[in-house]
Amino acid sequence: MQALHSTRAALWTLYDQLKAYKLNPTAKAKCDINQRFDTLCQTKTDFQTLNQALKRLYKNKAELLLVLERPDIPLHNNLSENDIREYVIKRKISGSTRSEDGRRARDTFASLKKTCQKLGIGFWDFLLDRITLSNNIPPLPQLVAEAASSNG
């Protein structure tokens, strides 16, 4: 059991180092993280399943440590997961749609809703603006481009 706890602690330490690296990427930190990752993944324990998990981590090293090459990328995919969570829950409850047109309509509205949420626009306000042809809310592609340029 000690091997599991120490491995878990080492993984969290490595994750904390990756977060620090994103804020201040240096060649020394990159080298240290690479060495720590290699040492951790090549550790042999009395638990075969833990050894296999460490071996799988090592096989995926390039992907898992991509942030060392690209500090601008996120360390996790939580944002992507959150984007589809609501859709997946509805699909599970409803059993999906009856037609391809229904699927396209559902996907379109889900995408519009998520985009409005990310931009801080009320989804119903956006729909009402488009239905009434008020055009008080600028086109979403324009708002997305403006948000991207102000964040980049």
N, C-alpha and C positions, 0 to 999 in steps of 0.2 A: 504494500500500500504506500510505503514511503516513496518508491520510485514514481508512482503516479502523481503524488503531491509535488515532488521536486520537479518533475517534467512539466507539470501544469504551471508551476511558479516560473520556471525558465521560459516557457512560452509567453507568459504575460510580461516578463521582463523584456523579452525580445520585441514584443508588440510596443511596449513603452519606448524602447530605443528607436523603433521605426517611426513612431509619432514625433519624437524629438528630431530625428533625421529630416523629416519633412519640413520642420521649421528652420533647421540649420544644417543643410547637407554639406558634409565635408568628406574628403577622401579617407581620412582616418576612421571616421564613424562608419563609412561604407565598408571598409575592410574589417573593422571590429564586428559589425553585424553579420557579415558573411561568415567569418570564422565562428562566431557564436552559433549561428544557424547550423553550420556543418558539424560542429562538436555535439550540439543537441541531437541532431538527426542521426548521428552515427553512434550514439550511446546505446549500449545493450543492457536490457533489464531482464528480470526474471519473468516478465509478462510478455508472452508471445504477441498478444493483440496490440500492446503498446509498441513493441518493436516494429510490427507491421505498419502501424499508424505513422511512426517516425520515418519509416522507409518511404511511405507514400508522400509524406511532406517533402522529403529530400528529392523525390522524383519530380515534384512540382516546384522546385526551388525558383526557377526562372520566373514563373508566374507569381509566386508568393512574395518574392523580393523585387518585383518590377519597380516598386517605388524607389529603389536605390538608383535606378536609371532615370526614372521620371517622378521626381518628388511632387509634381503637380497633381498626380492621380490620387484618388481616395484609397485608403487602406482596406476598405470593405465595400460591399455592394448593397448596403442597406437602403440607399436612395432608390436604386433600381427595384429592389424587392418591395419597397413601400409603394412604388408606382403601380404594381400589378396586384397587390394584396386585395384591394376592394373588388376588383374584377374577378379574381379567383374565388372569393367567398360567394359572390353573387352567382357565379357559374355553378358552384357546388350546390347551392340551395335550389336554383331554378332548373338545373339539369340542362343548361345551355339553351340555345335557340333552335327554332324549327327549320330555319332556312339560312342560306348563305346571305341573303339580304338582311335578315335579322341580325346575323353575326356582325356584318359590316356596320349596321346602324348602332348596335350596342358598342362596338369597338370605337366608332367615331365619337359617340357621345361620352364614353369613358375618357377618351383622350382629350376632348375639349374640356371636360370637367377638371381633369388633373392639371391641364395647362392653365386654366383660370385660377385654380387654387395656388399654383406656384407663382402666379403673377399677382396674387392678391386681389383678384376680381371675383365678384359674386357670380357663380355659374348661372343662376336664374336671371340676374341682371344682364349678363351677356346674351343669353337666349332672347330675353325680352327686347333688348336693343336690336338684335338681328331680325326678329319677327316683325317688329314695328318699323323697321328701316330707319330708326332714329340715328344710327351711326354716331352715338356719343362716345362709344368705346372704340378705340382704334382697332384695326385688324390684328388678330393674334400674332401672325408672323412679324409684324412691325414691332409689337410689344416684346416678343421673344428676342428679336435682334437688338432692341434697345437694352434689354436686361443683360444680354450677353456682352454687349460692348461696355456696359457700366461695371460688369464684374470682371472683365478680362483686362 
